[in-house]
Amino acid sequence: SAFGAAVGLISRQPLATQAEADQLAKARFNRGVLELIEGEGACRGRTDLRAGAVIRIDGLGQRFSGPYYVVSANHGYTPHQGYLTRFTVRRNAT
């Protein structure tokens, strides 16, 4: 790499093994990757739209259209709007 190795403190708790350190580093990396692009939306009720699903959202331009991980989904019904699903999503920027 042109800039050399990066070193930083990511845990204040002592880690007993290299495997624990690797596991913590991987978890922190994965969490950071998913938090690069976040959004929320609503659509006509969809029973298949739930947390943990991966959905494709189009019509947002080249940068933002594509697959998203569903973080949460709330399903509701009102006489005025009918069955509606509100959701939050995340994806990386690549």
Jmol script that loads the backbone (N, CA, C; Angstrom):
load data "model"
ATOM      1  N   SER A   1       0.835  -1.183   0.000  1.00  0.00           N
ATOM      2  CA  SER A   1       0.000   0.000   0.000  1.00  0.00           C
ATOM      3  C   SER A   1       0.879   1.245   0.000  1.00  0.00           C
ATOM      4  N   ALA A   2       0.453   2.284  -0.629  1.00  0.00           N
ATOM      5  CA  ALA A   2       1.219   3.521  -0.726  1.00  0.00           C
ATOM      6  C   ALA A   2       1.371   4.224   0.609  1.00  0.00           C
ATOM      7  N   PHE A   3       0.431   4.026   1.523  1.00  0.00           N
ATOM      8  CA  PHE A   3       0.449   4.733   2.799  1.00  0.00           C
ATOM      9  C   PHE A   3       0.938   3.881   3.963  1.00  0.00           C
ATOM     10  N   GLY A   4       1.237   2.630   3.739  1.00  0.00           N
ATOM     11  CA  GLY A   4       1.696   1.760   4.821  1.00  0.00           C
ATOM     12  C   GLY A   4       0.530   1.212   5.625  1.00  0.00           C
ATOM     13  N   ALA A   5       0.847   0.454   6.649  1.00  0.00           N
ATOM     14  CA  ALA A   5      -0.179  -0.194   7.469  1.00  0.00           C
ATOM     15  C   ALA A   5      -0.859   0.822   8.374  1.00  0.00           C
ATOM     16  N   ALA A   6      -2.146   0.629   8.597  1.00  0.00           N
ATOM     17  CA  ALA A   6      -2.905   1.481   9.513  1.00  0.00           C
ATOM     18  C   ALA A   6      -2.999   0.789  10.863  1.00  0.00           C
ATOM     19  N   VAL A   7      -2.797   1.538  11.917  1.00  0.00           N
ATOM     20  CA  VAL A   7      -2.868   0.998  13.267  1.00  0.00           C
ATOM     21  C   VAL A   7      -3.843   1.846  14.055  1.00  0.00           C
ATOM     22  N   GLY A   8      -4.714   1.195  14.835  1.00  0.00           N
ATOM     23  CA  GLY A   8      -5.652   1.949  15.651  1.00  0.00           C
ATOM     24  C   GLY A   8      -6.217   1.092  16.759  1.00  0.00           C
ATOM     25  N   LEU A   9      -6.728   1.736  17.781  1.00  0.00           N
ATOM     26  CA  LEU A   9      -7.342   1.049  18.912  1.00  0.00           C
ATOM     27  C   LEU A   9      -8.840   0.958  18.668  1.00  0.00           C
ATOM     28  N   ILE A  10      -9.385  -0.270  18.614  1.00  0.00           N
ATOM     29  CA  ILE A  10     -10.821  -0.418  18.393  1.00  0.00           C
ATOM     30  C   ILE A  10     -11.520  -1.088  19.563  1.00  0.00           C
ATOM     31  N   SER A  11     -10.795  -1.413  20.613  1.00  0.00           N
ATOM     32  CA  SER A  11     -11.415  -2.063  21.766  1.00  0.00           C
ATOM     33  C   SER A  11     -10.677  -1.678  23.034  1.00  0.00           C
ATOM     34  N   ARG A  12     -11.434  -1.344  24.060  1.00  0.00           N
ATOM     35  CA  ARG A  12     -10.832  -1.049  25.354  1.00  0.00           C
ATOM     36  C   ARG A  12     -10.796  -2.295  26.237  1.00  0.00           C
ATOM     37  N   GLN A  13     -11.458  -3.359  25.798  1.00  0.00           N
ATOM     38  CA  GLN A  13     -11.439  -4.602  26.562  1.00  0.00           C
ATOM     39  C   GLN A  13     -10.270  -5.456  26.100  1.00  0.00           C
ATOM     40  N   PRO A  14      -9.607  -6.140  27.019  1.00  0.00           N
ATOM     41  CA  PRO A  14      -8.488  -6.994  26.614  1.00  0.00           C
ATOM     42  C   PRO A  14      -8.983  -8.211  25.826  1.00  0.00           C
ATOM     43  N   LEU A  15      -8.259  -8.566  24.800  1.00  0.00           N
ATOM     44  CA  LEU A  15      -8.580  -9.735  23.990  1.00  0.00           C
ATOM     45  C   LEU A  15      -7.525 -10.796  24.269  1.00  0.00           C
ATOM     46  N   ALA A  16      -7.987 -12.014  24.517  1.00  0.00           N
ATOM     47  CA  ALA A  16      -7.082 -13.081  24.949  1.00  0.00           C
ATOM     48  C   ALA A  16      -6.286 -13.704  23.807  1.00  0.00           C
ATOM     49  N   THR A  17      -6.869 -13.727  22.609  1.00  0.00           N
ATOM     50  CA  THR A  17      -6.200 -14.422  21.509  1.00  0.00           C
ATOM     51  C   THR A  17      -6.245 -13.590  20.237  1.00  0.00           C
ATOM     52  N   GLN A  18      -5.414 -13.970  19.289  1.00  0.00           N
ATOM     53  CA  GLN A  18      -5.436 -13.320  17.981  1.00  0.00           C
ATOM     54  C   GLN A  18      -6.767 -13.583  17.288  1.00  0.00           C
ATOM     55  N   ALA A  19      -7.337 -14.769  17.495  1.00  0.00           N
ATOM     56  CA  ALA A  19      -8.633 -15.100  16.886  1.00  0.00           C
ATOM     57  C   ALA A  19      -9.720 -14.140  17.367  1.00  0.00           C
ATOM     58  N   GLU A  20      -9.725 -13.808  18.667  1.00  0.00           N
ATOM     59  CA  GLU A  20     -10.699 -12.844  19.188  1.00  0.00           C
ATOM     60  C   GLU A  20     -10.490 -11.469  18.554  1.00  0.00           C
ATOM     61  N   ALA A  21      -9.244 -11.066  18.416  1.00  0.00           N
ATOM     62  CA  ALA A  21      -8.939  -9.775  17.797  1.00  0.00           C
ATOM     63  C   ALA A  21      -9.383  -9.753  16.339  1.00  0.00           C
ATOM     64  N   ASP A  22      -9.130 -10.837  15.614  1.00  0.00           N
ATOM     65  CA  ASP A  22      -9.553 -10.928  14.218  1.00  0.00           C
ATOM     66  C   ASP A  22     -11.069 -10.870  14.103  1.00  0.00           C
ATOM     67  N   GLN A  23     -11.766 -11.578  14.995  1.00  0.00           N
ATOM     68  CA  GLN A  23     -13.227 -11.596  14.978  1.00  0.00           C
ATOM     69  C   GLN A  23     -13.786 -10.197  15.246  1.00  0.00           C
ATOM     70  N   LEU A  24     -13.236  -9.486  16.215  1.00  0.00           N
ATOM     71  CA  LEU A  24     -13.687  -8.134  16.523  1.00  0.00           C
ATOM     72  C   LEU A  24     -13.418  -7.191  15.353  1.00  0.00           C
ATOM     73  N   ALA A  25     -12.240  -7.290  14.756  1.00  0.00           N
ATOM     74  CA  ALA A  25     -11.907  -6.431  13.620  1.00  0.00           C
ATOM     75  C   ALA A  25     -12.850  -6.681  12.446  1.00  0.00           C
ATOM     76  N   LYS A  26     -13.152  -7.940  12.173  1.00  0.00           N
ATOM     77  CA  LYS A  26     -14.061  -8.273  11.073  1.00  0.00           C
ATOM     78  C   LYS A  26     -15.463  -7.739  11.344  1.00  0.00           C
ATOM     79  N   ALA A  27     -15.950  -7.877  12.571  1.00  0.00           N
ATOM     80  CA  ALA A  27     -17.282  -7.378  12.927  1.00  0.00           C
ATOM     81  C   ALA A  27     -17.352  -5.861  12.777  1.00  0.00           C
ATOM     82  N   ARG A  28     -16.325  -5.158  13.237  1.00  0.00           N
ATOM     83  CA  ARG A  28     -16.305  -3.688  13.116  1.00  0.00           C
ATOM     84  C   ARG A  28     -16.256  -3.268  11.649  1.00  0.00           C
ATOM     85  N   PHE A  29     -15.472  -3.976  10.852  1.00  0.00           N
ATOM     86  CA  PHE A  29     -15.382  -3.669   9.427  1.00  0.00           C
ATOM     87  C   PHE A  29     -16.733  -3.865   8.754  1.00  0.00           C
ATOM     88  N   ASN A  30     -17.371  -5.021   8.996  1.00  0.00           N
ATOM     89  CA  ASN A  30     -18.660  -5.315   8.374  1.00  0.00           C
ATOM     90  C   ASN A  30     -19.718  -4.302   8.777  1.00  0.00           C
ATOM     91  N   ARG A  31     -19.734  -3.895  10.033  1.00  0.00           N
ATOM     92  CA  ARG A  31     -20.707  -2.903  10.490  1.00  0.00           C
ATOM     93  C   ARG A  31     -20.468  -1.570   9.782  1.00  0.00           C
ATOM     94  N   GLY A  32     -19.227  -1.172   9.647  1.00  0.00           N
ATOM     95  CA  GLY A  32     -18.906   0.084   8.980  1.00  0.00           C
ATOM     96  C   GLY A  32     -19.253   0.084   7.506  1.00  0.00           C
ATOM     97  N   VAL A  33     -19.038  -1.034   6.834  1.00  0.00           N
ATOM     98  CA  VAL A  33     -19.337  -1.140   5.410  1.00  0.00           C
ATOM     99  C   VAL A  33     -20.824  -0.935   5.147  1.00  0.00           C
ATOM    100  N   LEU A  34     -21.681  -1.508   5.989  1.00  0.00           N
ATOM    101  CA  LEU A  34     -23.121  -1.392   5.776  1.00  0.00           C
ATOM    102  C   LEU A  34     -23.670  -0.009   6.095  1.00  0.00           C
ATOM    103  N   GLU A  35     -22.932   0.808   6.797  1.00  0.00           N
ATOM    104  CA  GLU A  35     -23.461   2.098   7.206  1.00  0.00           C
ATOM    105  C   GLU A  35     -23.117   3.229   6.245  1.00  0.00           C
ATOM    106  N   LEU A  36     -22.580   2.931   5.096  1.00  0.00           N
ATOM    107  CA  LEU A  36     -22.184   3.989   4.183  1.00  0.00           C
ATOM    108  C   LEU A  36     -23.364   4.682   3.521  1.00  0.00           C
ATOM    109  N   ILE A  37     -24.376   3.944   3.115  1.00  0.00           N
ATOM    110  CA  ILE A  37     -25.579   4.540   2.526  1.00  0.00           C
ATOM    111  C   ILE A  37     -26.779   3.986   3.277  1.00  0.00           C
ATOM    112  N   GLU A  38     -27.612   4.878   3.789  1.00  0.00           N
ATOM    113  CA  GLU A  38     -28.819   4.478   4.515  1.00  0.00           C
ATOM    114  C   GLU A  38     -30.019   5.185   3.899  1.00  0.00           C
ATOM    115  N   GLY A  39     -31.164   4.568   4.010  1.00  0.00           N
ATOM    116  CA  GLY A  39     -32.371   5.193   3.491  1.00  0.00           C
ATOM    117  C   GLY A  39     -33.604   4.629   4.159  1.00  0.00           C
ATOM    118  N   GLU A  40     -34.704   5.284   3.907  1.00  0.00           N
ATOM    119  CA  GLU A  40     -35.988   4.779   4.388  1.00  0.00           C
ATOM    120  C   GLU A  40     -37.032   5.062   3.333  1.00  0.00           C
ATOM    121  N   GLY A  41     -38.060   4.255   3.344  1.00  0.00           N
ATOM    122  CA  GLY A  41     -39.100   4.410   2.347  1.00  0.00           C
ATOM    123  C   GLY A  41     -40.387   3.762   2.787  1.00  0.00           C
ATOM    124  N   ALA A  42     -41.371   3.867   1.918  1.00  0.00           N
ATOM    125  CA  ALA A  42     -42.678   3.262   2.165  1.00  0.00           C
ATOM    126  C   ALA A  42     -43.226   2.781   0.827  1.00  0.00           C
ATOM    127  N   CYS A  43     -44.003   1.718   0.880  1.00  0.00           N
ATOM    128  CA  CYS A  43     -44.620   1.179  -0.323  1.00  0.00           C
ATOM    129  C   CYS A  43     -45.940   0.524   0.052  1.00  0.00           C
ATOM    130  N   ARG A  44     -46.716   0.187  -0.957  1.00  0.00           N
ATOM    131  CA  ARG A  44     -47.917  -0.603  -0.684  1.00  0.00           C
ATOM    132  C   ARG A  44     -47.495  -1.843   0.071  1.00  0.00           C
ATOM    133  N   GLY A  45     -48.345  -2.298   0.953  1.00  0.00           N
ATOM    134  CA  GLY A  45     -47.991  -3.411   1.826  1.00  0.00           C
ATOM    135  C   GLY A  45     -47.404  -4.610   1.100  1.00  0.00           C
ATOM    136  N   ARG A  46     -46.278  -5.078   1.615  1.00  0.00           N
ATOM    137  CA  ARG A  46     -45.617  -6.275   1.084  1.00  0.00           C
ATOM    138  C   ARG A  46     -45.252  -7.170   2.251  1.00  0.00           C
ATOM    139  N   THR A  47     -45.896  -8.315   2.333  1.00  0.00           N
ATOM    140  CA  THR A  47     -45.627  -9.237   3.439  1.00  0.00           C
ATOM    141  C   THR A  47     -44.229  -9.833   3.366  1.00  0.00           C
ATOM    142  N   ASP A  48     -43.621  -9.855   2.177  1.00  0.00           N
ATOM    143  CA  ASP A  48     -42.281 -10.429   2.025  1.00  0.00           C
ATOM    144  C   ASP A  48     -41.170  -9.450   2.400  1.00  0.00           C
ATOM    145  N   LEU A  49     -41.509  -8.199   2.635  1.00  0.00           N
ATOM    146  CA  LEU A  49     -40.508  -7.191   2.985  1.00  0.00           C
ATOM    147  C   LEU A  49     -40.307  -7.193   4.491  1.00  0.00           C
ATOM    148  N   ARG A  50     -39.154  -7.719   4.935  1.00  0.00           N
ATOM    149  CA  ARG A  50     -38.884  -7.820   6.373  1.00  0.00           C
ATOM    150  C   ARG A  50     -37.386  -7.713   6.626  1.00  0.00           C
ATOM    151  N   ALA A  51     -37.042  -7.437   7.876  1.00  0.00           N
ATOM    152  CA  ALA A  51     -35.640  -7.277   8.258  1.00  0.00           C
ATOM    153  C   ALA A  51     -34.838  -8.511   7.861  1.00  0.00           C
ATOM    154  N   GLY A  52     -33.655  -8.274   7.316  1.00  0.00           N
ATOM    155  CA  GLY A  52     -32.780  -9.357   6.893  1.00  0.00           C
ATOM    156  C   GLY A  52     -32.863  -9.666   5.409  1.00  0.00           C
ATOM    157  N   ALA A  53     -33.906  -9.189   4.746  1.00  0.00           N
ATOM    158  CA  ALA A  53     -34.056  -9.430   3.309  1.00  0.00           C
ATOM    159  C   ALA A  53     -33.140  -8.489   2.531  1.00  0.00           C
ATOM    160  N   VAL A  54     -32.797  -8.883   1.325  1.00  0.00           N
ATOM    161  CA  VAL A  54     -32.073  -8.011   0.406  1.00  0.00           C
ATOM    162  C   VAL A  54     -33.034  -7.680  -0.725  1.00  0.00           C
ATOM    163  N   ILE A  55     -33.228  -6.384  -0.961  1.00  0.00           N
ATOM    164  CA  ILE A  55     -34.156  -5.948  -2.003  1.00  0.00           C
ATOM    165  C   ILE A  55     -33.418  -5.072  -3.007  1.00  0.00           C
ATOM    166  N   ARG A  56     -34.001  -4.924  -4.170  1.00  0.00           N
ATOM    167  CA  ARG A  56     -33.434  -4.033  -5.183  1.00  0.00           C
ATOM    168  C   ARG A  56     -34.316  -2.795  -5.279  1.00  0.00           C
ATOM    169  N   ILE A  57     -33.687  -1.632  -5.199  1.00  0.00           N
ATOM    170  CA  ILE A  57     -34.395  -0.363  -5.336  1.00  0.00           C
ATOM    171  C   ILE A  57     -33.856   0.318  -6.583  1.00  0.00           C
ATOM    172  N   ASP A  58     -34.739   0.645  -7.509  1.00  0.00           N
ATOM    173  CA  ASP A  58     -34.357   1.290  -8.762  1.00  0.00           C
ATOM    174  C   ASP A  58     -34.970   2.682  -8.840  1.00  0.00           C
ATOM    175  N   GLY A  59     -34.535   3.435  -9.835  1.00  0.00           N
ATOM    176  CA  GLY A  59     -35.075   4.768 -10.058  1.00  0.00           C
ATOM    177  C   GLY A  59     -34.412   5.846  -9.222  1.00  0.00           C
ATOM    178  N   LEU A  60     -33.251   5.535  -8.633  1.00  0.00           N
ATOM    179  CA  LEU A  60     -32.549   6.502  -7.787  1.00  0.00           C
ATOM    180  C   LEU A  60     -31.257   6.998  -8.431  1.00  0.00           C
ATOM    181  N   GLY A  61     -31.084   6.724  -9.705  1.00  0.00           N
ATOM    182  CA  GLY A  61     -29.845   7.100 -10.375  1.00  0.00           C
ATOM    183  C   GLY A  61     -28.808   5.998 -10.250  1.00  0.00           C
ATOM    184  N   GLN A  62     -27.735   6.127 -11.004  1.00  0.00           N
ATOM    185  CA  GLN A  62     -26.716   5.078 -11.053  1.00  0.00           C
ATOM    186  C   GLN A  62     -26.052   4.849  -9.699  1.00  0.00           C
ATOM    187  N   ARG A  63     -25.775   5.904  -8.954  1.00  0.00           N
ATOM    188  CA  ARG A  63     -25.055   5.768  -7.680  1.00  0.00           C
ATOM    189  C   ARG A  63     -25.890   5.096  -6.605  1.00  0.00           C
ATOM    190  N   PHE A  64     -27.187   5.389  -6.532  1.00  0.00           N
ATOM    191  CA  PHE A  64     -27.991   4.916  -5.411  1.00  0.00           C
ATOM    192  C   PHE A  64     -28.923   3.750  -5.743  1.00  0.00           C
ATOM    193  N   SER A  65     -29.177   3.461  -7.001  1.00  0.00           N
ATOM    194  CA  SER A  65     -30.000   2.306  -7.355  1.00  0.00           C
ATOM    195  C   SER A  65     -29.200   1.030  -7.146  1.00  0.00           C
ATOM    196  N   GLY A  66     -29.886  -0.047  -6.752  1.00  0.00           N
ATOM    197  CA  GLY A  66     -29.205  -1.324  -6.580  1.00  0.00           C
ATOM    198  C   GLY A  66     -29.719  -2.088  -5.388  1.00  0.00           C
ATOM    199  N   PRO A  67     -28.976  -3.115  -4.963  1.00  0.00           N
ATOM    200  CA  PRO A  67     -29.427  -3.948  -3.845  1.00  0.00           C
ATOM    201  C   PRO A  67     -29.215  -3.249  -2.498  1.00  0.00           C
ATOM    202  N   TYR A  68     -30.164  -3.452  -1.597  1.00  0.00           N
ATOM    203  CA  TYR A  68     -30.104  -2.907  -0.240  1.00  0.00           C
ATOM    204  C   TYR A  68     -30.478  -3.987   0.764  1.00  0.00           C
ATOM    205  N   TYR A  69     -29.858  -3.928   1.925  1.00  0.00           N
ATOM    206  CA  TYR A  69     -30.162  -4.810   3.052  1.00  0.00           C
ATOM    207  C   TYR A  69     -31.250  -4.136   3.881  1.00  0.00           C
ATOM    208  N   VAL A  70     -32.351  -4.846   4.149  1.00  0.00           N
ATOM    209  CA  VAL A  70     -33.457  -4.291   4.931  1.00  0.00           C
ATOM    210  C   VAL A  70     -33.121  -4.410   6.413  1.00  0.00           C
ATOM    211  N   VAL A  71     -33.008  -3.266   7.090  1.00  0.00           N
ATOM    212  CA  VAL A  71     -32.688  -3.218   8.513  1.00  0.00           C
ATOM    213  C   VAL A  71     -33.949  -3.392   9.345  1.00  0.00           C
ATOM    214  N   SER A  72     -35.031  -2.738   8.939  1.00  0.00           N
ATOM    215  CA  SER A  72     -36.298  -2.867   9.667  1.00  0.00           C
ATOM    216  C   SER A  72     -37.451  -2.674   8.699  1.00  0.00           C
ATOM    217  N   ALA A  73     -38.589  -3.259   9.046  1.00  0.00           N
ATOM    218  CA  ALA A  73     -39.810  -3.093   8.261  1.00  0.00           C
ATOM    219  C   ALA A  73     -40.994  -3.088   9.215  1.00  0.00           C
ATOM    220  N   ASN A  74     -41.859  -2.109   9.051  1.00  0.00           N
ATOM    221  CA  ASN A  74     -43.067  -2.001   9.870  1.00  0.00           C
ATOM    222  C   ASN A  74     -44.277  -2.051   8.954  1.00  0.00           C
ATOM    223  N   HIS A  75     -45.195  -2.924   9.276  1.00  0.00           N
ATOM    224  CA  HIS A  75     -46.388  -3.119   8.472  1.00  0.00           C
ATOM    225  C   HIS A  75     -47.580  -2.543   9.222  1.00  0.00           C
ATOM    226  N   GLY A  76     -48.416  -1.813   8.515  1.00  0.00           N
ATOM    227  CA  GLY A  76     -49.579  -1.228   9.174  1.00  0.00           C
ATOM    228  C   GLY A  76     -50.729  -1.023   8.205  1.00  0.00           C
ATOM    229  N   TYR A  77     -51.877  -0.770   8.777  1.00  0.00           N
ATOM    230  CA  TYR A  77     -53.082  -0.529   7.981  1.00  0.00           C
ATOM    231  C   TYR A  77     -53.841   0.651   8.565  1.00  0.00           C
ATOM    232  N   THR A  78     -54.239   1.561   7.699  1.00  0.00           N
ATOM    233  CA  THR A  78     -55.140   2.641   8.093  1.00  0.00           C
ATOM    234  C   THR A  78     -56.245   2.716   7.045  1.00  0.00           C
ATOM    235  N   PRO A  79     -57.437   3.148   7.434  1.00  0.00           N
ATOM    236  CA  PRO A  79     -58.516   3.268   6.452  1.00  0.00           C
ATOM    237  C   PRO A  79     -58.159   4.233   5.311  1.00  0.00           C
ATOM    238  N   HIS A  80     -57.392   5.261   5.618  1.00  0.00           N
ATOM    239  CA  HIS A  80     -57.046   6.263   4.608  1.00  0.00           C
ATOM    240  C   HIS A  80     -55.992   5.756   3.622  1.00  0.00           C
ATOM    241  N   GLN A  81     -54.933   5.085   4.125  1.00  0.00           N
ATOM    242  CA  GLN A  81     -53.828   4.649   3.268  1.00  0.00           C
ATOM    243  C   GLN A  81     -53.878   3.174   2.896  1.00  0.00           C
ATOM    244  N   GLY A  82     -54.659   2.377   3.600  1.00  0.00           N
ATOM    245  CA  GLY A  82     -54.674   0.947   3.350  1.00  0.00           C
ATOM    246  C   GLY A  82     -53.460   0.277   3.982  1.00  0.00           C
ATOM    247  N   TYR A  83     -53.064  -0.865   3.421  1.00  0.00           N
ATOM    248  CA  TYR A  83     -51.922  -1.626   3.936  1.00  0.00           C
ATOM    249  C   TYR A  83     -50.639  -0.991   3.415  1.00  0.00           C
ATOM    250  N   LEU A  84     -49.764  -0.583   4.325  1.00  0.00           N
ATOM    251  CA  LEU A  84     -48.540   0.117   3.974  1.00  0.00           C
ATOM    252  C   LEU A  84     -47.357  -0.506   4.709  1.00  0.00           C
ATOM    253  N   THR A  85     -46.223  -0.609   4.034  1.00  0.00           N
ATOM    254  CA  THR A  85     -44.990  -1.086   4.659  1.00  0.00           C
ATOM    255  C   THR A  85     -43.972   0.048   4.640  1.00  0.00           C
ATOM    256  N   ARG A  86     -43.467   0.398   5.821  1.00  0.00           N
ATOM    257  CA  ARG A  86     -42.394   1.389   5.951  1.00  0.00           C
ATOM    258  C   ARG A  86     -41.120   0.618   6.291  1.00  0.00           C
ATOM    259  N   PHE A  87     -39.986   1.023   5.691  1.00  0.00           N
ATOM    260  CA  PHE A  87     -38.761   0.245   5.871  1.00  0.00           C
ATOM    261  C   PHE A  87     -37.531   1.145   5.918  1.00  0.00           C
ATOM    262  N   THR A  88     -36.463   0.620   6.526  1.00  0.00           N
ATOM    263  CA  THR A  88     -35.151   1.269   6.494  1.00  0.00           C
ATOM    264  C   THR A  88     -34.167   0.289   5.862  1.00  0.00           C
ATOM    265  N   VAL A  89     -33.224   0.835   5.111  1.00  0.00           N
ATOM    266  CA  VAL A  89     -32.268   0.012   4.373  1.00  0.00           C
ATOM    267  C   VAL A  89     -30.854   0.565   4.514  1.00  0.00           C
ATOM    268  N   ARG A  90     -29.885  -0.297   4.226  1.00  0.00           N
ATOM    269  CA  ARG A  90     -28.466   0.077   4.203  1.00  0.00           C
ATOM    270  C   ARG A  90     -27.774  -0.656   3.066  1.00  0.00           C
ATOM    271  N   ARG A  91     -26.694  -0.058   2.595  1.00  0.00           N
ATOM    272  CA  ARG A  91     -25.824  -0.728   1.627  1.00  0.00           C
ATOM    273  C   ARG A  91     -24.474  -0.060   1.634  1.00  0.00           C
ATOM    274  N   ASN A  92     -23.491  -0.742   1.067  1.00  0.00           N
ATOM    275  CA  ASN A  92     -22.184  -0.104   0.945  1.00  0.00           C
ATOM    276  C   ASN A  92     -22.179   0.783  -0.289  1.00  0.00           C
ATOM    277  N   ALA A  93     -21.154   1.556  -0.444  1.00  0.00           N
ATOM    278  CA  ALA A  93     -21.111   2.547  -1.519  1.00  0.00           C
ATOM    279  C   ALA A  93     -20.572   2.000  -2.832  1.00  0.00           C
ATOM    280  N   THR A  94     -20.214   0.724  -2.884  1.00  0.00           N
ATOM    281  CA  THR A  94     -19.646   0.188  -4.126  1.00  0.00           C
ATOM    282  C   THR A  94     -20.702  -0.305  -5.067  1.00  0.00           C
TER     283      THR A  94
END
end "model"
wireframe off; spacefill off
backbone 0.3
color backbone group
